[in-house]
């Protein structure tokens, strides 16, 4: 049984003590492909090093995370632009980016840089369209604003995933109608999680598995460091919610990820 973790940060410092072991545990669990979204220029070297160490199993994205949008965001965007338009297309680099991400809007803590976040998201969405790449969207307390921007850009359809989807079933339906997949992670295993309603109501073909490791560990590891080896726990919860075999969840979500990210 094969799985894809469509969103993990195994380059994070949380794995410095046992990164190789965490990778092996993921492979042993059937998670054979792991996708790495970027955060900002400070995380890029660690991401690149992990990709280089396991080229058969890790695939990389490039993007500026909304919570990293600060006063220096123009410089950070130039870093992303250089990676997307020069590093991966030069023919002189082993890097090949499968998506623009993770990008988005995050107004959970404050809205100090709201205008800058919107500008950064708009520009990165346009770069993704120019390069014909899918996007990995991080949205927190900002679904209406993201939908408004997507409507403003007025593409016939979008390709991408709304990572760690936390909206309502109605918002999930809007996302799917626009062409997005929904990233389902450990939160789906939490008691009374609204994500469970989304995972049950939306077409299975629209769901992708993710951990967001080291964050948001599924039950029974909630509160501990998350890792990609826990993907089968998330898949099993989806199977239970939909009353279908685990193999079906594995097969469909893996096929969807391969198609979306051209793996």
C-alpha positions as CSV (number, residue, x, y, z in Angstrom):
1,X,0.0,0.0,0.0
2,X,1.5,3.3,-1.1
3,X,0.9,6.8,0.2
4,X,2.1,10.3,-0.5
5,X,2.6,12.9,2.2
6,X,1.7,16.0,0.2
7,X,2.8,18.5,2.9
8,X,5.6,18.0,5.4
9,X,8.5,19.9,6.8
10,X,11.0,17.2,7.6
11,X,13.8,19.8,7.1
12,X,12.6,21.5,10.3
13,X,14.9,21.6,13.3
14,X,12.5,19.3,15.2
15,X,14.0,16.5,13.2
16,X,17.7,17.3,13.6
17,X,18.3,14.5,16.1
18,X,16.7,11.7,14.1
19,X,15.9,12.9,10.6
20,X,17.2,9.7,8.8
21,X,15.2,7.5,11.2
22,X,12.0,9.6,10.6
23,X,12.5,9.2,6.8
24,X,13.0,5.5,7.2
25,X,9.9,5.2,9.4
26,X,7.9,6.9,6.7
27,X,9.2,4.6,4.0
28,X,8.4,1.6,6.2
29,X,4.9,2.8,6.5
30,X,4.4,3.0,2.8
31,X,4.9,6.7,2.5
32,X,7.2,6.7,-0.5
33,X,6.9,10.2,-1.7
34,X,7.1,13.3,0.5
35,X,6.4,16.9,-0.7
36,X,8.3,19.8,0.9
37,X,6.7,23.2,0.9
38,X,9.1,26.1,1.5
39,X,8.7,28.9,4.1
40,X,11.2,31.6,3.3
41,X,14.8,32.2,2.6
42,X,15.9,31.0,6.0
43,X,14.4,27.5,5.4
44,X,15.5,27.1,1.8
45,X,19.0,25.7,2.5
46,X,17.7,23.0,4.9
47,X,14.9,22.1,2.4
48,X,17.4,21.9,-0.5
49,X,19.8,19.7,1.6
50,X,17.0,17.2,2.4
51,X,15.9,17.1,-1.2
52,X,19.5,16.4,-2.3
53,X,19.9,13.7,0.4
54,X,16.8,11.7,-0.7
55,X,16.2,12.7,-4.4
56,X,14.1,9.6,-5.0
57,X,11.6,10.3,-2.2
58,X,11.4,14.1,-1.7
59,X,10.0,16.7,-4.1
60,X,10.3,20.5,-3.5
61,X,8.1,23.6,-3.7
62,X,9.2,27.2,-3.7
63,X,7.2,30.0,-2.1
64,X,6.9,32.6,0.7
65,X,4.7,31.6,3.6
66,X,2.2,34.3,4.7
67,X,3.5,34.5,8.2
68,X,7.0,35.3,6.8
69,X,5.6,38.3,5.0
70,X,7.2,41.2,6.9
71,X,8.9,44.5,6.1
72,X,11.5,42.6,3.9
73,X,8.9,40.8,1.9
74,X,10.0,42.3,-1.4
75,X,13.5,40.7,-0.9
76,X,11.9,37.4,0.1
77,X,9.7,37.5,-3.0
78,X,12.8,38.1,-5.2
79,X,14.3,35.0,-3.6
80,X,11.2,32.9,-4.6
81,X,11.2,34.4,-8.1
82,X,14.8,33.5,-8.6
83,X,14.3,29.9,-7.5
84,X,11.2,29.5,-9.7
85,X,12.4,31.2,-12.8
86,X,16.1,30.5,-12.7
87,X,17.1,27.6,-10.5
88,X,14.7,25.0,-11.7
89,X,14.7,26.0,-15.4
90,X,18.4,26.7,-15.9
91,X,19.4,23.1,-16.7
92,X,22.3,23.6,-14.3
93,X,20.4,22.7,-11.1
94,X,19.1,19.4,-9.7
95,X,16.1,21.3,-8.4
96,X,12.8,21.0,-10.1
97,X,9.8,22.6,-8.3
98,X,6.5,20.8,-8.4
99,X,4.4,23.7,-7.1
100,X,4.5,27.2,-5.7
101,X,4.0,27.0,-2.0
102,X,3.3,27.3,0.6
103,X,1.6,30.6,0.0
104,X,-1.6,32.2,1.2
105,X,-3.1,34.4,3.8
106,X,-2.9,34.0,7.6
107,X,-4.8,36.5,9.7
108,X,-5.0,34.3,12.8
109,X,-2.7,36.3,15.0
110,X,-2.9,39.8,13.5
111,X,-3.4,41.7,10.3
112,X,-0.5,44.0,10.5
113,X,0.8,42.9,7.1
114,X,-2.5,42.2,5.5
115,X,-1.9,44.4,2.4
116,X,1.6,42.9,2.0
117,X,0.3,39.3,2.4
118,X,-2.4,39.9,-0.3
119,X,0.2,41.4,-2.6
120,X,2.6,38.5,-2.1
121,X,-0.1,36.0,-2.7
122,X,-1.3,37.7,-5.8
123,X,2.2,37.8,-7.3
124,X,3.0,34.2,-6.5
125,X,-0.4,33.0,-7.9
126,X,0.5,34.8,-11.1
127,X,4.0,33.2,-11.2
128,X,2.3,29.8,-10.8
129,X,0.0,30.5,-13.7
130,X,2.9,31.7,-15.8
131,X,4.9,28.5,-15.1
132,X,1.8,26.3,-15.2
133,X,2.4,25.0,-11.7
134,X,-0.1,24.1,-9.0
135,X,-0.2,26.1,-5.8
136,X,-0.2,25.0,-2.2
137,X,-2.3,27.4,-0.2
138,X,-2.1,28.2,3.5
139,X,-5.3,29.8,4.7
140,X,-6.1,30.7,8.3
141,X,-8.9,33.0,9.2
142,X,-8.9,34.3,5.6
143,X,-11.0,32.1,3.4
144,X,-13.2,34.9,2.2
145,X,-10.2,37.1,1.3
146,X,-8.6,34.2,-0.6
147,X,-11.7,33.4,-2.5
148,X,-12.1,37.1,-3.3
149,X,-8.5,37.3,-4.7
150,X,-9.0,34.1,-6.8
151,X,-12.2,35.6,-8.3
152,X,-10.3,38.8,-9.0
153,X,-7.6,37.0,-10.9
154,X,-10.4,35.4,-12.9
155,X,-8.7,32.2,-14.2
156,X,-11.1,29.7,-15.7
157,X,-9.9,27.1,-13.2
158,X,-7.1,26.6,-10.7
159,X,-4.8,23.8,-9.9
160,X,-3.6,23.3,-6.4
161,X,-4.4,22.3,-2.8
162,X,-5.8,24.1,0.1
163,X,-3.4,22.8,2.7
164,X,-4.7,21.7,6.1
165,X,-8.2,22.7,5.1
166,X,-10.0,24.2,8.0
167,X,-13.1,25.7,6.4
168,X,-16.7,24.6,6.3
169,X,-18.3,22.0,4.0
170,X,-19.7,24.9,2.0
171,X,-16.3,26.5,1.7
172,X,-14.8,23.1,0.7
173,X,-17.4,22.9,-2.1
174,X,-16.4,26.3,-3.4
175,X,-12.8,25.3,-3.4
176,X,-13.4,22.1,-5.2
177,X,-15.6,23.9,-7.8
178,X,-12.7,26.2,-8.5
179,X,-10.4,23.3,-9.1
180,X,-8.6,22.9,-5.8
181,X,-7.9,19.7,-3.8
182,X,-8.3,19.7,0.0
183,X,-5.4,18.7,2.2
184,X,-6.5,16.5,5.0
185,X,-4.2,16.0,8.0
186,X,-4.1,15.0,11.6
187,X,-6.9,17.3,12.6
188,X,-9.4,14.9,11.0
189,X,-8.7,12.5,13.8
190,X,-9.6,15.0,16.5
191,X,-12.9,14.7,18.3
192,X,-15.6,17.0,16.9
193,X,-13.3,18.2,14.1
194,X,-15.1,20.0,11.3
195,X,-12.5,18.6,8.9
196,X,-14.2,15.2,9.5
197,X,-17.4,16.6,7.9
198,X,-15.4,17.8,4.9
199,X,-13.5,14.5,4.5
200,X,-16.8,12.7,4.5
201,X,-18.8,15.0,2.3
202,X,-16.3,15.9,-0.5
203,X,-15.4,13.6,-3.4
204,X,-12.6,11.2,-2.5
205,X,-10.8,12.3,-5.6
206,X,-10.6,15.9,-4.2
207,X,-8.8,14.8,-1.0
208,X,-5.1,14.7,-0.5
209,X,-3.2,13.2,2.5
210,X,-0.7,15.4,4.5
211,X,0.9,15.6,7.9
212,X,2.3,19.2,8.1
213,X,5.0,17.5,10.2
214,X,6.2,18.4,12.8
215,X,2.9,20.0,13.5
216,X,-0.7,18.7,14.1
217,X,-0.1,15.0,15.0
218,X,-3.0,12.7,14.6
219,X,-4.6,10.8,17.4
220,X,-3.1,8.8,19.3
221,X,0.0,11.0,18.9
222,X,-1.7,14.4,19.4
223,X,0.5,16.8,21.3
224,X,3.7,15.1,20.2
225,X,5.9,15.8,17.2
226,X,4.2,14.7,14.0
227,X,6.0,12.8,11.2
228,X,5.2,11.4,7.8
229,X,5.0,7.8,9.1
230,X,1.6,8.8,10.6
231,X,0.0,9.2,7.1
232,X,-1.7,5.8,7.3
233,X,-3.5,6.9,10.5
234,X,-5.0,9.9,8.7
235,X,-6.0,7.6,5.7
236,X,-7.6,5.1,8.1
237,X,-9.7,7.9,9.6
238,X,-10.9,8.9,6.2
239,X,-11.7,5.3,5.3
240,X,-13.7,4.9,8.6
241,X,-15.6,8.1,8.0
242,X,-16.6,7.1,4.5
243,X,-17.0,3.4,5.3
244,X,-14.6,2.3,2.5
245,X,-11.4,0.2,2.5
246,X,-8.1,1.8,3.5
247,X,-6.7,0.5,0.2
248,X,-9.2,2.7,-1.7
249,X,-8.2,5.8,0.2
250,X,-4.5,5.0,-0.5
251,X,-5.0,4.4,-4.2
252,X,-7.3,7.4,-4.9
253,X,-5.3,10.0,-2.9
254,X,-2.0,8.7,-4.3
255,X,-3.3,8.9,-7.9
256,X,-4.7,12.4,-7.3
257,X,-1.4,13.7,-5.8
258,X,0.6,12.2,-8.7
259,X,-1.7,13.9,-11.3
260,X,-1.9,17.3,-9.5
261,X,1.9,17.6,-8.9
262,X,3.0,15.7,-12.0
263,X,4.9,13.2,-10.0
